[in-house]
Amino acid sequence: MTHRRILLIIGGGIAAYKAIELVRLLRKAGHSVRCVLTRAGEQFVTPLTLAALSENKVYTYLFDLKDEVEMGHIQLSREADLVVVAPATADLLAKMAGGIADDLATTLLLATDKPVLAAPAMNVRMWLHPATQRNVATLRGDGVTVMEPDEGEMACGEYGPGRLPEPEAIKAAIEAALAQGTIVRPLGGQPDFAPAAAEAGAEVLLVAGPVPLPTPPGVIRVDVETAREMAAEVEAGLPVDAAIMVAAVADWRAADTSAQKIKKDGSGEVPPLALAENPDILASVAKSAKRPPLLVGFAAETNDVIAHAQAKLARKGCDLIVANDVSADPMGGETNRVHIVSKAGIDSWDRLPKEAVARKLMEKIADELDTRVPLADD
Ligand SMILES: Cc1cc2nc3c(=O)[nH]c(=O)nc-3n(C[C@H](O)[C@H](O)[C@H](O)COP(=O)(O)O)c2cc1C
């Protein structure tokens, strides 16, 4: 990756010390870093440490005439390639979501025209509080990349989500956000593709069903439980350069749910079970006004694999179908033999380990995108 300019805003959280390590990692990778410390941030780390590590002046106050003459606050927010907030405290997230600009950090965040990535860190109750969750949802809706905090033991002794992601993971997310051209957002319940996409330098949004798998570094993950939630999150995630729709979503759901347990009444009669159709997420993304330039679907078949995949390609209106013969390679296995079906024809790959299939598919997607998506300006 070429060297880029990062404006790093450090909030007033106990994890601010990890921002020091982040600056070191970013400098080591050759990026230039300019730090802005909030007033509360200054209680945790000193401008001197950050200036020494970033080899740049550190900014703190809004109304500093000397600073304003050297570099105006609007210019400061615009000359970066990416604005990063780490640690993003509950207070900073709330101010960002509310458009408050009452100090240098929040004014820069409101004035910037550059992508913003926030790495939250706070006590588990603060993170899980509906106000914070609402603010995070608002920010994501506004296009801010908000990383999921890590889960674990906190400085305050409590346990849960709220820890600042490790500096290496923040660096990976920064590099994914800075990566040009391709923005790939795999959607669904098989995160095998998410690490391969992030490794390939894409900004990745993973909309995941209830799967007990770790979130790969650099991947933004939104967890959903129902098909309708998944459809809503996928729609909210658009526009993207490529959508990889790998989730096997149930076609049907129970039409009615009961607030109470439905008890046996001794009559031996089975209560009727009515079903309602779930949204067809792939087909609705294909028809969306924000349809991605590249839409990839999957087909797991037991017979007539290619014929079924060709029919699905036409029916769903996608660009590629990755067809998988699950009679030859069972779902839970380590290898896959896939056929890439498109209007251009059929490309049958050898049997490969699943990770290799994921990597090869990312190469295929990058090639396809090169022909469809203009590269972003530097
Ligand atoms: C010792 C200490 C640790 C704190 N750690 C955090 C934290 O990790 N996350 C957070 O959101 N707030 C934390 N706070 C509260 C924030 O410092 C406070 O909300 C402050 O106004 C945030 O300022 P900022 O918007 O400049 O980040 C902590 C406060 C203290 C006294």
The ligand as a Gaussian input file, in Angstrom:
#p B3LYP/6-31G(d) Opt

LIG

0 1
 C      -10.254000       6.916000      34.514000
 C      -11.280000       7.173000      33.463000
 C      -11.379000       6.325000      32.405000
 C      -12.326000       6.519000      31.410000
 N      -12.402000       5.650000      30.369000
 C      -13.346000       5.831000      29.423000
 C      -13.441000       4.922000      28.335000
 O      -12.666000       3.972000      28.203000
 N      -14.402000       5.131000      27.418000
 C      -15.274000       6.170000      27.507000
 O      -16.159000       6.273000      26.641000
 N      -15.206000       7.050000      28.510000
 C      -14.259000       6.920000      29.468000
 N      -14.184000       7.803000      30.514000
 C      -15.101000       8.942000      30.521000
 C      -14.626000       9.994000      29.535000
 O      -13.305000      10.417000      29.892000
 C      -15.582000      11.205000      29.520000
 O      -16.846000      10.801000      29.028000
 C      -15.031000      12.339000      28.677000
 O      -15.958000      13.413000      28.672000
 C      -14.827000      11.892000      27.222000
 O      -14.201000      12.943000      26.526000
 P      -13.923000      12.867000      24.966000
 O      -15.209000      13.170000      24.267000
 O      -12.907000      13.927000      24.728000
 O      -13.407000      11.531000      24.665000
 C      -13.226000       7.627000      31.508000
 C      -13.103000       8.499000      32.566000
 C      -12.166000       8.273000      33.536000
 C      -12.071000       9.239000      34.685000

